[in-house]
Amino acid sequence: MRRKPIELAAIATAAVPGLTPTAVSSAPDDPADFDSALLLDSEGKRWRVRSPRHAEASARLETEFLVLRAFAPAVRAELPFLMPTVAGSVRLGSLTTFVYSHLSGSTRSVEELASEPDGLAREIGSALAAVHDLPRSLVSNADLPSYTPNEFRQRRLNELDQAATTGKIPAALLRRWEHAMEDVSLWRFNPCVVHGDLHEDNLLVESGRVTAVTGWTDLRIGDPADDFAWLVASNEQDFIDAVLTSYTSSRRDAPDQHLLRRAALSAEFALAQYLVKGLAAGDQAMVGEAEDMLQSLASDIAEFGGQPISVEPLPAKEAAAAPAADATPGVQAPPAVQPQPAVHVAPIPVEPDAAGSKAQEAQAGEAKAAEDTSTAAISVINVNRR
């Protein structure tokens, strides 16, 4: 069910007693899973509304609510950024919509982030390190998922098997991913707390600083490389290097040398996960989009070679690309019932853009890791931006 911003404003009045919206605008989010809006109330305060589009997305929001409660004030105080606070929720049928207090800052595209002075890259690297250095008890006490390296690798293999049964993924990509997942040497890492859904839309930036991190629906103990997938997908090599240098110097645990290789795998494999999600939802537009992105990725790898992922090279006889299987029709999604808005609001005014404020003083980074930090050849599309 897709909800318009004005409908989300109406829902927010039920979630937060006394809230009187006077202006509303849409907010960036994962469009396959959530509808989001920013509200301005009669007292000048701002709020964010997130409404799930299906049961799985609703469960993720409810998990995020538990996650945010687990972050005690003492833990939040040690983080270099702010986190959301739930102001209220309302259940409509089987889905729960949440309203959050507004956090300062705004989102930027990856290209905009990369064009900022180096101080912002250092901020992002420090924010990533702070997340990955969180106490593991934070996750275990909230009864959230926890994976050893081998468990995580096996989980990926199971997901690959599921994706292969669709018959819609180019055979060359299946061989490439399977070879990487079976390369045990690639999966030697120290598990840590992972955000799990980190991308540019979950970073709020203001005056050259990361002011807040949002989207805590997939917190777990697992592979830190997953939180770098969105960076690798950007192909902004200098930006990636600057973030990684800051991250490495800020972490209490030394990152493994294959971090960016697994991040590249995660970025590519996200397209297969997007396809499977579209098929499960019966969303033909989503399936078609995923198929196009997979074909584009396969073509780019065939032409340019792609970012090295496996530590052991793919055997020459298996490296040749194979044609993709024929598409099969999916299940048509049921028609959505649209609720009637209960309030009438105007477009929300745009906050002043602080992007032009004075940037932090640049400082030199450590030397680049020659083999495992290069992502110049990879060509993948960031699913979270769609």
C-alpha positions in Angstrom: 0.0 0.0 0.0 1.5 3.3 -1.1 0.6 6.4 1.0 1.0 10.0 0.0 2.6 12.6 2.3 -0.7 14.2 3.1 -2.0 10.7 4.2 1.1 10.2 6.4 0.4 13.6 8.0 -3.1 12.4 8.9 -1.7 9.2 10.4 0.9 11.1 12.4 -1.9 13.0 14.3 -3.1 9.6 15.6 0.4 8.5 16.5 1.3 11.7 18.4 -1.5 13.2 20.4 -1.7 17.0 20.1 0.4 17.0 16.8 -1.1 19.5 14.4 0.6 19.4 11.0 0.7 22.6 9.0 3.1 21.6 6.2 4.3 18.3 4.7 6.8 17.0 2.1 8.0 13.6 1.0 11.3 12.3 2.4 13.9 10.0 0.8 13.6 6.4 1.8 13.7 2.8 0.4 10.8 3.1 -2.0 10.2 -0.7 -2.2 9.6 -0.9 1.6 8.6 2.5 3.0 6.7 5.7 2.4 8.1 8.6 4.3 7.3 12.3 4.9 8.6 15.3 6.8 6.1 17.3 8.8 6.1 20.8 10.2 3.7 21.4 13.1 1.9 24.4 14.4 4.7 25.1 16.9 7.4 25.0 14.3 8.7 21.6 15.2 9.6 19.1 12.5 8.8 15.4 12.5 9.6 12.4 10.3 7.0 9.7 9.5 7.9 6.2 8.1 5.1 3.9 7.0 5.8 0.3 5.8 4.4 -0.9 2.5 4.2 -4.6 3.5 4.5 -6.9 6.5 8.2 -7.5 6.3 8.9 -3.8 6.2 6.6 -3.3 9.2 8.6 -6.0 11.1 11.8 -4.1 10.3 10.4 -0.9 11.8 9.3 -2.7 14.9 12.8 -4.1 15.2 14.3 -0.6 14.8 12.0 0.5 17.7 13.6 -2.2 19.9 17.1 -1.2 18.6 16.6 2.5 19.4 15.4 1.6 22.9 18.5 -0.5 23.5 20.7 2.6 22.9 20.9 3.9 26.4 21.7 7.6 26.8 25.2 6.7 27.9 25.8 4.8 24.7 24.3 7.6 22.5 26.5 10.2 24.2 29.6 8.4 23.0 28.6 8.4 19.4 29.8 11.2 17.1 26.3 11.6 15.6 22.7 11.7 16.7 20.1 8.9 16.4 16.4 9.0 15.9 13.9 9.0 18.8 10.5 7.5 18.4 7.7 9.9 19.3 4.7 7.7 18.7 3.3 4.9 16.5 0.0 3.7 15.2 -1.1 0.3 13.9 -3.2 0.2 10.8 -4.3 -3.3 10.1 -1.2 -5.5 10.2 1.2 -2.6 9.6 2.7 -0.1 12.1 3.7 3.5 11.2 6.2 5.3 13.3 6.7 9.0 13.9 10.2 10.3 14.9 11.5 13.5 16.3 13.2 15.5 13.6 17.0 15.4 13.4 19.0 18.3 11.9 20.8 17.9 8.6 19.8 16.8 5.1 20.6 13.9 2.8 23.1 14.2 -0.1 23.6 12.0 -3.1 26.9 10.0 -3.2 28.2 12.4 -5.9 27.4 15.4 -3.6 29.1 13.7 -0.7 32.2 13.0 -2.8 32.4 16.6 -4.0 32.5 18.0 -0.4 35.9 18.7 1.2 37.8 15.8 2.6 36.6 16.6 6.1 33.3 15.1 5.3 34.9 11.8 4.1 36.7 11.7 7.4 33.5 12.3 9.3 31.8 9.3 7.5 34.8 7.1 8.2 34.7 8.0 11.9 30.9 7.4 12.0 31.3 3.9 10.4 34.1 3.1 12.9 31.9 4.2 15.8 29.1 1.9 14.7 31.4 -1.1 14.2 33.0 -0.5 17.6 29.7 -0.6 19.5 29.6 -3.3 22.2 28.4 -6.6 20.8 26.2 -7.0 23.9 24.0 -4.2 22.5 22.9 -6.6 19.8 22.8 -9.8 21.8 20.8 -8.2 24.6 18.2 -7.1 22.0 18.0 -10.7 20.6 19.1 -9.5 17.2 20.9 -11.7 14.6 24.5 -12.6 15.1 26.7 -14.4 12.5 30.2 -15.9 12.6 32.2 -15.5 9.3 31.3 -19.0 8.2 27.6 -18.6 9.1 27.5 -15.4 7.2 29.2 -17.0 4.1 26.8 -19.9 4.2 23.8 -17.5 4.5 25.1 -15.8 1.3 25.4 -19.1 -0.5 21.8 -20.0 0.5 20.6 -16.7 -0.9 22.6 -17.3 -4.1 20.9 -20.7 -4.5 17.5 -19.0 -4.1 18.4 -16.3 -6.6 19.6 -18.9 -9.1 16.2 -20.6 -9.1 14.6 -17.5 -10.6 16.3 -18.2 -13.9 16.7 -14.4 -14.4 20.3 -13.9 -13.4 23.1 -14.0 -16.1 25.1 -17.2 -15.7 28.4 -15.3 -15.6 27.3 -13.4 -12.5 26.2 -16.6 -10.8 29.6 -18.2 -11.4 31.4 -15.0 -10.3 29.5 -14.8 -7.0 29.6 -18.5 -6.3 33.4 -18.5 -6.8 33.8 -15.6 -4.3 31.5 -17.1 -1.7 33.4 -20.4 -1.8 36.7 -18.7 -1.5 37.2 -19.3 2.2 40.2 -17.0 2.4 38.0 -14.0 1.5 35.8 -14.6 4.6 38.4 -14.3 7.4 37.1 -11.2 9.3 36.3 -10.3 12.9 32.5 -10.0 13.2 31.3 -6.7 14.7 28.1 -4.6 15.2 26.9 -3.7 11.7 24.3 -1.1 10.8 23.1 -3.3 7.9 21.2 -0.7 5.9 23.8 2.0 5.5 23.6 4.3 2.5 23.5 7.9 1.6 19.8 8.3 2.4 20.5 7.3 6.0 23.2 9.9 6.6 22.2 13.4 7.6 24.8 16.1 6.8 25.1 19.7 7.8 28.0 22.1 7.6 30.5 19.4 6.5 29.6 17.1 9.4 27.6 13.9 9.8 24.9 15.1 12.2 22.8 11.9 12.4 22.5 8.3 11.2 19.0 6.9 10.6 17.5 3.6 9.3 18.4 1.2 12.1 16.2 -1.6 10.9 18.9 -4.2 10.2 21.3 -4.0 13.1 23.2 -7.2 13.6 26.6 -8.8 14.3 28.2 -9.7 11.1 30.4 -8.5 8.2 31.5 -4.9 8.4 32.0 -4.9 4.7 28.2 -4.7 4.2 28.2 -1.1 5.5 30.7 -0.2 2.7 28.7 -1.6 -0.2 27.1 1.7 -1.0 30.5 3.4 -1.2 32.0 0.7 -3.5 28.9 1.0 -5.8 29.6 4.7 -6.2 32.9 4.3 -8.1 34.1 7.5 -6.4 37.6 6.1 -5.8 39.2 9.1 -4.0 36.2 9.4 -1.8 36.3 5.7 -0.9 40.0 5.9 -0.1 39.5 8.9 2.1 36.6 7.2 4.0 38.6 4.0 4.4 41.6 5.8 5.7 39.6 7.6 8.4 37.8 4.4 9.2 41.0 2.4 9.6 42.6 5.0 11.9 39.5 5.3 14.0 38.7 1.7 14.6 39.8 -0.1 17.8 40.0 -3.4 15.8 42.2 -3.5 12.7 40.1 -4.0 9.6 40.9 -7.0 7.4 42.6 -6.6 4.1 39.7 -8.0 2.0 37.1 -5.6 3.4 36.5 -3.8 0.1 36.4 -7.1 -1.9 33.5 -8.3 0.1 31.9 -4.9 -0.1 32.1 -5.1 -3.9 30.5 -8.6 -3.7 27.7 -7.2 -1.4 27.1 -4.3 -3.8 26.7 -6.6 -6.8 24.7 -9.3 -5.0 22.3 -6.6 -3.8 20.9 -6.6 -7.3 20.0 -10.3 -7.1 18.4 -9.7 -3.7 16.4 -6.8 -5.2 15.2 -9.2 -7.9 14.1 -11.8 -5.4 12.3 -9.2 -3.4 10.4 -8.0 -6.5 9.4 -11.5 -7.4 8.2 -12.2 -3.8 6.1 -9.0 -3.9 4.7 -9.7 -7.4 6.0 -6.3 -8.5 6.7 -6.5 -12.2 8.2 -3.0 -12.5 10.7 -3.9 -9.7 11.5 -7.2 -11.4 12.1 -5.6 -14.7 14.3 -2.9 -13.2 16.4 -5.6 -11.4 16.8 -7.6 -14.6 18.0 -4.5 -16.5 20.5 -3.7 -13.8 21.8 -7.3 -13.7 22.2 -7.4 -17.5 24.0 -4.0 -17.3 26.3 -5.3 -14.6 27.1 -8.5 -16.6 27.8 -6.5 -19.7 30.2 -4.1 -17.8 32.1 -7.0 -16.3 32.4 -8.7 -19.6 33.7 -5.6 -21.2 35.9 -4.1 -18.5 36.7 -7.1 -16.3 35.0 -5.9 -13.1 36.4 -5.3 -9.6 38.4 -8.3 -8.4 36.4 -10.0 -5.7 37.8 -13.5 -5.1 41.3 -13.8 -3.7 41.7 -16.8 -6.0 41.1 -15.8 -9.6 38.2 -17.3 -11.5 39.3 -20.2 -13.7 39.7 -19.0 -17.3 37.2 -21.6 -18.6 34.5 -20.3 -16.3 35.2 -16.6 -16.9 33.3 -16.3 -20.2 29.8 -14.7 -19.9 26.7 -16.8 -20.6 23.3 -15.5 -21.8 20.7 -14.9 -19.2 17.7 -17.2 -18.9 14.3 -16.1 -20.2 12.0 -14.1 -18.0 8.9 -15.6 -16.5 5.8 -13.7 -15.5 5.3 -12.9 -11.8 2.3 -12.7 -9.6 0.2 -9.5 -9.8 0.1 -7.6 -6.6 -3.3 -7.0 -5.1 -4.8 -3.4 -5.5 -4.0 -1.1 -2.6 -6.8 0.7 -0.7 -6.0 4.3 -0.2 -7.1 6.0 3.0 -8.7 9.5 2.9 -6.6 12.3 4.4 -7.8 13.6 7.7 -5.9 16.9 7.7 -5.2 19.5 5.1 -1.6 20.8 5.0 0.6 23.0 2.8 4.0 22.0 1.2 6.7 22.1 3.8 9.3 24.9 3.4 12.8 23.9 2.5 15.4 24.2 5.3 18.3 26.6 4.7 21.1 24.6 3.0 24.2 24.7 5.2 26.3 22.9 2.6 28.2 26.1 1.7 29.5 26.7 5.3 33.1 26.5 6.0 34.5 23.0 5.7 36.8 21.4 8.2 40.6 21.6 7.6 41.9 18.8 5.4 44.5 16.4 6.8 46.6 13.8 5.0 45.4 10.2 5.0 47.4 7.1 5.2 48.8 5.3 2.1 46.2 3.5 0.0 46.1 -0.3 0.1 47.2 -1.1 -3.5 45.1 -4.1 -4.4 42.1 -4.3 -2.1 41.0 -0.7 -2.1 40.7 -0.3 -5.9 37.1 -0.1 -7.1 37.8 1.8 -10.3 36.7 -1.0 -12.6 33.5 -2.0 -10.9 30.2 -0.7 -12.4 27.2 -1.4 -10.2 24.0 0.5 -9.5 23.1 1.5 -5.9 19.7 -0.3 -5.3 19.0 1.9 -2.3 18.7 5.0 -4.6 15.8 3.4 -6.5 
